[in-house]
Amino acid sequence: MMKSFLGLIVLLLFHNASAFSNDLRAFKIEDVKTLKANSILGKRVRINARSSAMAVETCFLINGKPKDVRASIMKWDPSKHKNSGVILHRRIGKGISEKSFSDMQLTRARRRGVWMLNQTGELRDTKFPLNLSNVEANELFKIYEGHGKNLDKSLNDINKAWRTIIASRSLAFKRGGLNKLSTYDNSGRSTSISTELKKVISGLPALKQDFDPILRRILSGGGNPDFYFEHILIQGDMAFLAGCYLQSELQNKLFLSDMQFYVSHTIYGTFVLYQLEPYPEDSSKTLVWRLDIVLAPPIIGGGGMERMASANVLLQEVKKVVKLLHIDLN
């Protein structure tokens, strides 16, 4: 996914760019036919104004058959690349429990985890910056308060509480999709990630044509997802991320979704859809179409110019990730 974009999302870099695409998979046939081994087509995607999400689509080639490419994407470990923004990647698989997240922990080493630890002391504020429900925030603050507001003494218990929070959200997703996840109450109002994704779907009706089975599973559960978690860097500070893969097929096309349904701060979540099919110009390659969506708070989504600038940054960061895929899979 676009991990390094998370560190840039608040910068809103302004520069000239092509217009938004109004349709998905809007690349010209002649452009797709002339794709080279490491070239990438990319466009920004317009979403209904009711959503503060941002989206971009890319199209590229990967060596191998579609099923093999899909399996390789699911096994890919971006933490091997220092510029990916991923510190730790752990694939859990289909069976999950609280023990599955035993490697997930905050640390004071080299600033990593310090910001999130410091925010634990601010959780009584009705506008705390971490993506938590009020119940989750209260539990974390009680631990901190119970250790005399000493972060060093409370570190082990805080880590255990975080693992419980993320394991509970992951199990809830497995039982009933995004609709079962607790709200985020950190903005002084309740925010539902399922509601945010439904806004995107309503603003991109073309999504439902081929991806309806996956979208229903994401929102309501089912499909036997493959889970993973990561430690990522956002502007030098560590954040927790939990996600999963879902698959489907239609005729000769394969589909894959990479839903990062929990990110501990800055954004609500991320959502990547892949469509994979044999490349008609060379049967040894797979044509990959990818849609990246960032579910962002309104302050990040911004107005027209801000959203355009953020989408420009997002597109460049997605292309960086695709280049890393090229390095490892080609």
N, C-alpha and C positions, 0 to 999 in steps of 0.2 A: 504494500500500500504506500501512500504518499507520506511516509513518516517525516522526512526532512521538511515537508511543507508545513507541518505543525509548528516548527520553529520560526517560520517566516510569515505565518498567516496574519499576524498583527502589523506587519510592516507596510502593507498596501502600496506596493511599488507601482507607480504610474508610468506607462509608456504606450506608444501606439500599437494597436493590434487589430487583427481582422475582426469582422462582426461576429456576433454570436450565431451559432447554428440553431435553427428553429426545429429541425428534425434530427432524430437519432440516426446513426449510420448514414450520414449525409455526404460521405466521401464520394467523389466522382469515380465511376468504374474505371476510367482510363488511368486515374492515379493509383488505384488499387492494383491494377494489372502491371504497373511499372514499379511496384515496391521492390526495393533492394533488401539484401540480407539484414542490414542494420538500420534501415531507414524507418522513420515513424511519422505517420500522419496524425495531426492533432487539431482539434477544434474545441472552443468553449461552447457550452450548451445553455440555452435560455430556459430558466425554470419560472413557473408561475410566481408572480410578485408576492403572493401570500407567504411564500417560503423564504427564509433567509439562507437556505442551502446554496452551495455552489457546485457546479458540475462541469466536467470536461470529458471528451471522448478521444480515444486514440485507436490507431489501427496499425498493426505490424506483423512481421513474420517470425515464427520460431521453427527450428528444424525438428522434424518428427511428425508422427501421426497425432491427430487431435486428442485421442485418449491418453497417449503418453505425455503430451504437452500439459494436459490438464492435471495429470498426476504429479508432474514435475513442479508445476506452480504451487500445488498444495504442500509439497515437501520443501519448498524453497525456504532457506534461512537467510534473511537479509542482514542479520547481525554479523555475517562474515565480512561485510563491507563497512569500513569505518565511516564513510560518508552517507550511510543509509539512515542514520539517526536512531537505529535500533541497537540497544546495548545487549539485550538478552531476548532470545526467541525460544519458546518451549511449545512443542506440539503435544497436546494432551490426547487427542483422539476422540472416540465416541463416548467412552465411559469416563465420567468426571465425578469427583468428590472434593471435599476441602483439601485432602492430601495432594490432589493434583496440582495445587498452587503452592507447594511447600518451598519452592525456590523464589517465590515472589516476596521481596522485602525491601524496605527503605534502608538507606545507609547514609552516614554523614561523610563518607569518604569522598574526597574531591568534589564537594558541593552536591553530589548526586543524592537526591532524597531530602536535602536540607530544607528546600522550599516547602515541600509537602508536609514535612514534620513541623515546620514553623507555623503552617496554616492550621494545624490541629488546635493550637491555642486560640484561634480566631473563630472557632466553630459556633460560639454562642451568638455571633453576629448573624442577623437574618439574611445578610447578603455575602456569605462566605464564598470563596472562589472555587471550592472543590465540588465536583459533580456527585452530590450525595442527597439522599432524602433527609428530612429533619430527624427521623429516627436513627439513621446511620450516623449522622453528625453528632447527635446527642451521645450515642454509645462511645464514639471516639473521644469526645471531650471528657466524658466521665473517667476514662482511663487516664488521660492526661492530668485531670484534676486529682484523681486518686493517688497519683505519684507526686503530689505536691507541686504540680505544674513543672516537673523536671523531665525534659525530653529524653535525656540519657537513661534515666531510670525507667521510663515508660516505653522505651523503644521496642522491646520484645513484645509487649502486650499490644502496642499500636500495630505492629506488623501482623500479629495474629488476628487482630480485629479487621485489618484490611483484607487479609486472605479470606476471612469469613464473609465479608461484604461481597467480594468479587465472586467467590464460589456460590454464594446465594443467588446473585444475579445471573450467573451462568446456568445454574440448575433451573432457575425460573424461565430462562430463555429456552432451555431444552424442553420444559413441560409445556410452554404455551407461547413461545416467540416473544417479540417485542411487547405485545399486549400485556404480558405478565410482569414486565420489569417495573420496579419502583420508580417513582418520579424523581426528577432533580428539583430540589427546593432551594438551590443556592442563589437564585437571583431575586429572592423575596417573593417569588411566585412559583407554582408547580409547573414543570415542563416535562412532557412525555415524549420520549424518543420515538415511540410508535406514531404519535400524532405528527411529529416533524417529518417522518418518512412518508406518511399518507399525504401530506401536503405536496411532497416532491412527486409522488405517483400521480396525483391529480393534475399537476402541472406538466407532466410528461406522459400523456396517454399512450404514446408508442411503446412505453415500457411493458404494458400489459399484453401486447401482441404475442411475444415469445416467452416472456419471463413470468407470466402469471403464476405458474405452479411454485416457482421459487419465492415470489413475493408473498404468496399466501402462507408458505412455511415460515418465512422470516417474521411475518406479523403474528401468526397464530400457532406456530410450532409444527413439529413433524419433520420428516425428511432425514432423520438420523444425522445431524451435523457433526463435523469434525472440529473439535475445539483446540484453541491455542491461547497463550498469553504472551505478552511482551513487556519489557522495560524499554521505554523510549525516552528520548531527550527532547524537551521543549525549551528552547532558548537556554540550554545548558543545565536545566533542572530535570530530574527524572519524573516520569509519569507512568502510571499503570494502564495497560490496555488489555482487554479481553475480546476475543473474536472467534469466528467459526466459518467453516466452508460448507456450502450446500451445492448439490449437483442435480442436473436434469438433462434430458435429451429430447430432441424433436427431429425426426427424420435423420438427415445426415449431419445435423448440427448438435454440438455439445454445449452445455451452459454450466457456468460456475459462478457462484457468488461468494465474496469475501466480506462478511459483515463484522465490523469492529463495533460491537454493540455497547461497549463500555470504554470510555477514555476518562481518566480521573479529573482532568481539567482542561480548559481552553475551548474545546469543542464538545459537542454531544456525542458524536460517533462518526464513523466513515463507512462507506458502502461501495463495493466494487462489483460490477457485473462483467463477466466475460462471455463472449460467444466465440466458439472455435469450430472451424470447418476446414476441409482440405483446400489447399490453395490451387485454384484451377490451372495456374501457369506452371506449377511444379508440385507434383504429388508427394515429394519428399518433405514438403513444408506445410505448416499449419497457418492459416490466416486467423489472426486473433483480433477481435474487436473488443475494446475495453471501455467501460463507462465508470468514471470515478465521481462519487458524490460525497461532499463534506456537509454533514448536518451541523450547522453553525448557529450560535446565538445571534440575535439581531445586531448586537454591537459589532460583531465581526462581519456578518453578511452585509451590513451597511446599505446605503442608497445605491443609485445606479452607477455612478462613477466608482465608488468604493468597491461595489461588487465586481465590476468589470476588472478593476486592478487586481483584486484578490484572485479572480478566475485566471488572469494572466499568470500570476505566480504559481497557482495550482497546476496549470498546464505544464509549465517548465519543470516543476518538481515531479510530476507524473512521468514526464519524458526521462528524467534522471533515473527513476525507478525501473522503467522499461529497459533502459540501457544496461542496468545491472542484471536484469533478467536475461538480456541478450548475452552478456558475458558468461553467465552460469549455465544457461540452457542450450546455447548454440555451439 
